[in-house]
Amino acid sequence: MNDLRKSNMISTRSMYQSDLNEVVHIHLQSFPNFFLTFLGPSFLRILYTGFINDKTNAITLVALDIEKENQVVGFIAGSTKPKEFFKILLRKNWPRFGLAVLMRCINQPSTIKKIYHNVKMRLKNGAYSVDGAELSSIAVLPEYQNKHVGKQLIDAFLKELNKRGIRSVYLTTDKFNNDKVNSFYLRNGWSLEKSFVTPLGREINLYTKEIA
């Protein structure tokens, strides 16, 4: 998965450990009010390191601006077997995750409940009642949005899934106050499978896509 794909002046390649600082920065810029962002940069570094290190179940790619000395301007991360991936991730990293969120839990005890429900959802068999790979995270720097970088990352992600013999993929995103993102997926051939409400009251859209 180390091949470099180019479109205009943006290229994509596998995510490396050396990309982590830029990936975490892009995540923080792109998801300022999301729960994972609230857990902090240390948590995000552990999370994306887990994606990078799992060569069997995970796929991670970055988008590079060739004109700016291959600056990382976006990334995508997902897993071919989500349940197995998150089990391995938690088993290998639970002490580090615990330290990363300890102060958050002390300052805001309600965080414990959110973490519990997120972990339970991740480990529950058939949490979304849908099969296939999962696109877990995709983000592009604000100044590179509306420049087809997100589509290029998804196309590269789908090509890698196809190479691995995966025929379907899903993702989740917020249902409300998220029109731009929902329109993007519908416009690019994703199907709205269903909407649901999490135990914490978050209303979610679940999209699926068949891989040719």
Disulfide bonds with the S-S distance in Angstrom:
none
